[in-house]
Amino acid sequence: MQPEQPTTHPASLDAFWMPFTANRQFKAKPRLMAAAKGMYYTTVDGREVLDGTAGLWCVNAGHGREEIAAAVHAQVMELDFAPTFQMGHPGPFALADRLVKMLPGDLNHVFFTNSGSESVDTALKIALAYHRVRGEGARTRLIGRERGYHGVGFGGISVGGIAPNRKFFGSLIPGVDHLPHTHNLEHNAFTRGQPEWGAHLADELERIVTLHDASTIAAVIVEPLAGSTGVLVPPKGYLERLRAICDKYSILLIFDEVITGFGRLGSGFATEHFGVMPDLVTVAKGITNGTVPMGAVFARQGIHEAFMHGPDSAIELFHGYTYSGHPVACAAAEATLDIYEKEGLFDRARRLSSEWENAVHSLKGLPHVIDVRNMGLVAGVELASSGTPGARGYECLVNCFEQGLLIRTTGDIIALSPPLTIETSHIDQLIEQLTKVLKALP
Ligand SMILES: Cc1ncc(COP(=O)(O)O)c(C=O)c1O
């Protein structure tokens, strides 16, 4: 597919300091997209690239959706911006009302942000403030998990469990501890869906509680399925145990659903998928199909209620962003939710998940493949290290791109998370191209 207008290479790549990128390596041999429609990107030199990653886990309804474009355009012309500090406009009220109906239980209040990182830092702040307004201000400790990714704010990298994201940035926020991760190939390699082994790892929370005392712990935050560190599917019973231990000690449980929200697992949210109710849920990405930055935090009734005391004139939570509930983001989100609903995309993901599972597990036995794991429309394919961690993964990414396939790699793990609009023919193409690349990798 050709872009509607020919796009030229930028005159210089120098000024843009690229995020999470080896800038010098990239700029020596760039990979530039010019256009996107449906399941495909088109590069600046006119090549088609199958999107195996929904952009960056966000374009769940596929690219170039006219309905979203029209809603964004109309919104800019009608109301481009209005503040939401001591002022309002209809957009975020209507959107919040619609969103809370999609979540189970009493997750019935929404705080809007502009990204996953902001959602995480917002949720952590709500957790701390919640305990304080209830008179338990000593509960300041936050518990994350090794191999957790919660964005790049100071809160997020503090509870996150990825060393390079943390080690350059000083002492981070104090009073944070980490659960062990659940990744174990000895027990769980080539599991389809949730592994049998590993629920006991949640009991480490008991050890942390014993060490610090429950009266100092505010919240535990985990990704229900860890995406960015290589698609780590929660062992059977693990999330349930975390919930039970949090309940026992009145610790809040936060699910970071920035990746799992909006259909990725074949349910609206992981919360519903696993039948485990957290106290706070963070989302972003798929909320606007990746078109306009937006994030949100869902809070259970009791959490919101705890703040609604004192004089009516008192601001209950000293937190917010200029663009919280931005009119254009709200319009994009409404149009996105319309598409999800009209096209039944979450059900579609569920229906396709066994076909997807069989397809990705067909990679077992190919050179270097030491694990395949999957759930809904997401999969991780782990490659043996070549000796230089990440080198084989990177080579695979570059070769796939040259073959016309966009994958994402974390070290030597390939993550696949296509738009939920994927068809059988795309799954076949993806597996065929990846197989070819894997077979040719040294
Ligand atoms: C689970 C999770 N939390 C938070 C984030 C951060 O989101 P953002 O990049 O929008 O700040 C991500 C991004 O991938 C994520 O996967």
The ligand as an SDF file (V2000), in Angstrom:
LIG
                    3D

 16 16  0  0  0  0  0  0  0  0999 V2000
    2.1990   -1.9280   32.2040 C   0  0  0  0  0  0  0  0  0  0  0  0
    2.6480   -0.5750   31.7590 C   0  0  0  0  0  0  0  0  0  0  0  0
    2.5510    0.4580   32.6040 N   0  0  0  0  0  0  0  0  0  0  0  0
    2.9180    1.6940   32.2570 C   0  0  0  0  0  0  0  0  0  0  0  0
    3.4140    1.9440   31.0040 C   0  0  0  0  0  0  0  0  0  0  0  0
    3.8440    3.3320   30.6360 C   0  0  0  0  0  0  0  0  0  0  0  0
    3.0000    3.8860   29.7150 O   0  0  0  0  0  0  0  0  0  0  0  0
    3.4430    5.2110   28.9010 P   0  0  0  0  0  0  0  0  0  0  0  0
    4.5630    4.8050   28.0190 O   0  0  0  0  0  0  0  0  0  0  0  0
    2.1860    5.5960   28.1820 O   0  0  0  0  0  0  0  0  0  0  0  0
    3.8390    6.2140   29.9230 O   0  0  0  0  0  0  0  0  0  0  0  0
    3.5280    0.9000   30.0820 C   0  0  0  0  0  0  0  0  0  0  0  0
    4.0480    1.1390   28.7260 C   0  0  0  0  0  0  0  0  0  0  0  0
    4.3170    0.2420   27.9770 O   0  0  0  0  0  0  0  0  0  0  0  0
    3.1490   -0.3920   30.4780 C   0  0  0  0  0  0  0  0  0  0  0  0
    3.2640   -1.4300   29.6400 O   0  0  0  0  0  0  0  0  0  0  0  0
  1  2  1  0
  2  3  1  0
  2 15  2  0
  3  4  2  0
  4  5  1  0
  5  6  1  0
  5 12  2  0
  6  7  1  0
  7  8  1  0
  8  9  2  0
  8 10  1  0
  8 11  1  0
 12 13  1  0
 12 15  1  0
 13 14  2  0
 15 16  1  0
M  END
$$$$
